[in-house]
Each structure stands twice: as C-alpha cells, then as structure tokens.
Amino acid sequence: MMKKYRLHVLIAGSLLAGALMVATAAQENAEAEFSRTTIDLGVVVSDVEKAAKFYSDALGFVKVGEFDVPAQMAGDIGLTDHKPFNVQVFALGKEPTATRLKIMEVSGTGSKAVDNQYISSSLGFSYLTVLVSDLDKTMKRLEKNGIAPVKAPYQLGGANSHLILVKDPDGNIIELIGPR
C-alpha cells in the first residue's frame, strides 16, 4: 500500500514539475515575442503645434523624431482614407526603450473630439499615466505653461505619492503620479 502511495506521489510530482516547465517555457516564449516591452501610443490631435508644445514644454517629453505617412500608404494599410500626415514623436527619455507618444494631425478629415469629461465618458483608451520624480516640480512647469490641474493633488495611500490630472489641448486626460 505504501509503495503504491509513493508511486502516486512520484507521478503527481512529475506531472506538476512538467506543468511548471511548460508554463515557464511558455512565459519565456511570450517574453521573447516582443522586441521591446514598452509601447508607442499614437494620438490624433486638432492642432499638432499646440499639442507638441503641451507635451514638450508643459510635461517635459523630449522630441525624438518625426516622419511622414504618404497618402498611398495611409490608405493601403487602413489608417486614413488616403490622407497623408506627419507624425511627431516624443519620448519619456532618450533611452531606446523609452515610452513614445506619436502626435499627428490629419487635415481635411472632420475628426470629432472624444468626450473626455471623465475616463468613463467614452469607450477606448481614456488616459495616459506618467510617473514623475517630483510632482511639485512638474506642477510648477505646468503652471508656467498655463496648465492647471483638474483638481488639487490627491495623496495615494500612506506613501509620499500624489496624483494630479491635467488635460492636453484636445481634452485628453493625463494622470501624473509622483512624490511631492
């Protein structure tokens, strides 16, 4: 009886070890699936110059490049109805893996603004979260650029971490989190 019990334990242990190996291999495969673990986010804006000034001057993003998307390509891949546009690329640093924000204005499309009163007002991506090292310094830069938080800073939990919301020129919500 004891040998049979040990055999069952041994088999169960082997099955568990095999399952863990498969899970670990699957996780490693999933990790290798992506060449970069940060994402780029594209934002269509009504005025690219105003948006660029907001993201660079008021928030401190760094412009790292720009590129054109020709009309033929934009139509062929389904981005626009064959309307060309320019994309300005901003990043949260100069590292190659830094998160990038791609800002573009597509002329002649009659784009409609999204209801951004609250994050629940519209479906889809609702806000950006940017972690800052000094929220007071960030708030001074915002104030210098005429940007006021939606409400006063909110303290998160017991830590020295606070949150404010601001909106870009098109009303898109930006959540800024950091110590004061």
C-alpha positions in Angstrom: 0.0 0.0 0.0 2.9 2.4 1.0 4.7 1.7 -2.3 1.5 2.4 -4.3 1.1 5.7 -2.4 4.7 6.7 -3.1 4.3 5.9 -6.8 1.2 8.1 -6.9 3.1 10.9 -5.2 6.0 10.5 -7.5 3.7 10.6 -10.6 1.9 13.6 -9.3 5.2 15.4 -8.6 6.4 14.6 -12.0 3.3 15.9 -13.6 3.5 19.1 -11.6 7.2 19.5 -12.5 6.3 19.0 -16.2 3.5 21.5 -16.0 5.8 24.1 -14.3 8.4 23.5 -17.0 5.7 24.0 -19.8 4.4 27.2 -18.0 8.0 28.5 -17.6 8.8 27.8 -21.3 5.5 29.5 -22.4 6.4 32.5 -20.3 9.9 32.8 -21.8 8.4 32.4 -25.2 5.9 35.2 -24.5 8.7 37.4 -23.3 10.7 36.7 -26.4 7.7 37.5 -28.6 8.2 41.3 -28.1 11.3 43.1 -29.2 10.6 46.0 -26.8 8.5 45.9 -23.6 7.2 49.4 -23.8 4.5 50.6 -26.2 4.2 53.6 -28.5 0.9 55.4 -28.4 -0.5 57.5 -31.3 -2.7 60.5 -30.6 -4.6 62.3 -33.4 -4.9 66.0 -32.4 -6.7 69.0 -33.7 -3.6 71.2 -33.7 -0.2 69.4 -33.8 1.8 72.5 -32.8 -0.3 73.2 -29.7 -0.1 69.5 -28.7 3.7 69.4 -29.3 4.1 72.5 -27.1 2.0 70.9 -24.4 3.7 67.6 -24.3 7.3 69.0 -24.6 7.1 72.3 -22.7 4.4 71.6 -20.1 5.0 67.9 -19.5 8.7 67.6 -20.4 8.5 64.9 -23.1 11.6 65.0 -25.4 11.0 65.2 -29.2 13.0 62.3 -30.7 11.9 62.5 -34.3 9.2 62.8 -36.9 8.2 61.0 -40.1 5.7 61.4 -42.9 3.0 58.8 -43.8 2.2 59.2 -47.5 -1.4 59.1 -48.7 -1.0 55.9 -50.6 0.4 54.0 -47.6 -2.1 55.6 -45.2 -4.9 54.3 -47.4 -3.4 50.9 -48.2 -3.0 49.9 -44.6 -6.2 51.5 -43.4 -5.0 54.4 -41.3 -6.9 57.1 -43.3 -8.9 57.4 -46.4 -5.7 58.1 -48.4 -4.9 61.3 -46.4 -1.2 61.9 -45.8 0.0 63.1 -42.4 3.1 63.9 -40.4 3.9 62.2 -37.1 5.9 63.9 -34.4 7.5 61.5 -31.9 8.0 62.4 -28.3 9.6 60.2 -25.6 9.9 60.0 -21.8 13.7 60.0 -22.1 16.4 59.3 -24.6 16.8 55.5 -23.9 15.9 53.4 -26.9 13.2 51.6 -24.8 11.5 54.8 -23.6 7.8 55.1 -24.0 7.0 57.1 -27.1 4.0 59.3 -27.9 3.3 59.9 -31.6 1.3 63.0 -32.2 -0.4 63.6 -35.6 -2.9 65.9 -37.2 -4.8 64.6 -40.3 -6.1 67.5 -42.3 -9.4 67.5 -44.1 -11.0 64.7 -42.2 -13.5 66.4 -40.0 -12.2 64.5 -36.9 -14.6 64.5 -33.9 -13.4 65.1 -30.4 -13.9 62.3 -27.9 -15.9 63.0 -24.7 -13.1 63.2 -22.1 -15.1 64.7 -19.3 -14.3 61.6 -17.2 -12.4 58.4 -18.0 -15.7 56.6 -18.2 -17.3 59.1 -20.7 -16.2 57.2 -23.8 -15.0 53.8 -24.7 -11.5 53.2 -25.7 -8.2 54.4 -24.4 -9.0 57.0 -21.8 -5.9 58.4 -20.3 -2.1 58.3 -20.0 -0.3 57.7 -16.8 3.1 59.4 -16.4 5.2 58.7 -13.3 7.3 61.7 -12.4 10.2 62.0 -9.9 9.0 65.3 -8.4 5.3 66.3 -8.7 5.8 69.8 -7.3 8.5 70.5 -10.0 6.1 69.1 -12.6 3.2 71.3 -11.3 5.5 74.4 -11.5 6.3 73.6 -15.1 2.6 73.1 -15.9 1.7 76.4 -14.2 4.5 78.2 -16.1 2.8 76.9 -19.3 -0.7 78.0 -18.3 -1.9 74.4 -17.4 -3.9 73.9 -14.2 -4.6 70.5 -12.7 -8.2 69.4 -12.9 -8.3 69.3 -9.1 -5.8 69.6 -6.2 -3.2 66.9 -5.8 -4.6 63.7 -4.2 -2.4 61.7 -1.8 -2.3 58.0 -2.7 -2.2 55.6 0.3 0.3 56.2 3.1 3.3 56.8 0.9 4.6 60.1 -0.3 2.9 59.6 -3.7 0.4 62.0 -5.1 -1.7 62.2 -8.2 -3.0 65.0 -10.4 -4.9 65.1 -13.6 -4.3 67.6 -16.4 -5.8 67.7 -19.9 -4.0 68.4 -23.2 -5.3 71.0 -25.7 -7.8 68.4 -27.0 -9.0 67.4 -23.6 -7.2 64.1 -23.4 -6.6 63.2 -19.7 -3.0 62.8 -18.4 -2.5 61.3 -15.0 0.7 62.5 -13.3 1.9 60.5 -10.3 4.9 61.2 -8.1 6.2 62.3 -4.7 5.9 65.9 -3.5 
